[in-house]
Amino acid sequence: MRTWYDTVQGMPFRAKLSIKENNSFEYSSRSCESGSKSSGIWKIEKDTIILNSIKPKRCLFQHPFGVICIPFNEPYSGDYKTIKDCEPNGREATYEIFENEKFIFRNDTLIHTNKVKDNCPNIRIAFSTKEKVGRSSK
């Protein structure tokens, strides 16, 4: 098992990706007042690891993995709940969907290679085996 930490997005955002030996993964992220989780399976193709979430069985908010950039005054559209017409409960009620998310290995870094699908073309996602400086021990 190896754990990787977000290196690109600014503080106070933190994310952790644990790649397990049994071809499964767990992901969690936190920012000031929100967080998300995901879990699923992975496979290796050449120098690339591909992650796919397993759909949760409980009612949660959901969004695609990655940075979500929504233009000001534009509503978020899409299927944003894991079960239609359900009511998610609690602060940890967001599930991040990994759908054929590809990362290449570069030394101690995982670099996300999927094309950006939204309005943030200059933002990249990368994880390192080292946590960012400034992380609170709490």
QUIHU-V760277 format. One record per residue. N is the residue number from 1. RES is the residue in one letter. PSI is psi in whole degrees, 0 to 359 (none if undefined). Layout:
N,RES,PSI
N,RES,PSI
This chain:
1,M,145
2,R,140
3,T,136
4,W,147
5,Y,143
6,D,138
7,T,349
8,V,312
9,Q,145
10,G,159
11,M,147
12,P,16
13,F,136
14,R,143
15,A,148
16,K,134
17,L,116
18,S,117
19,I,119
20,K,157
21,E,336
22,N,26
23,N,29
24,S,164
25,F,159
26,E,138
27,Y,142
28,S,147
29,S,154
30,R,144
31,S,194
32,C,306
33,E,14
34,S,172
35,G,168
36,S,164
37,K,164
38,S,161
39,S,156
40,G,208
41,I,159
42,W,158
43,K,157
44,I,134
45,E,110
46,K,241
47,D,20
48,T,137
49,I,134
50,I,125
51,L,135
52,N,128
53,S,153
54,I,129
55,K,128
56,P,155
57,K,353
58,R,170
59,C,116
60,L,155
61,F,152
62,Q,153
63,H,159
64,P,150
65,F,143
66,G,184
67,V,128
68,I,117
69,C,110
70,I,124
71,P,147
72,F,136
73,N,19
74,E,123
75,P,150
76,Y,128
77,S,155
78,G,176
79,D,98
80,Y,12
81,K,147
82,T,333
83,I,126
84,K,135
85,D,17
86,C,169
87,E,103
88,P,149
89,N,124
90,G,163
91,R,331
92,E,33
93,A,38
94,T,131
95,Y,126
96,E,125
97,I,117
98,F,118
99,E,100
100,N,44
101,E,124
102,K,136
103,F,138
104,I,150
105,F,127
106,R,101
107,N,244
108,D,26
109,T,141
110,L,122
111,I,123
112,H,130
113,T,357
114,N,149
115,K,142
116,V,132
117,K,4
118,D,206
119,N,22
120,C,61
121,P,340
122,N,354
123,I,131
124,R,158
125,I,132
126,A,149
127,F,145
128,S,163
129,T,353
130,K,137
131,E,157
132,K,148
133,V,143
134,G,359
135,R,131
136,S,145
137,S,1
138,K,none
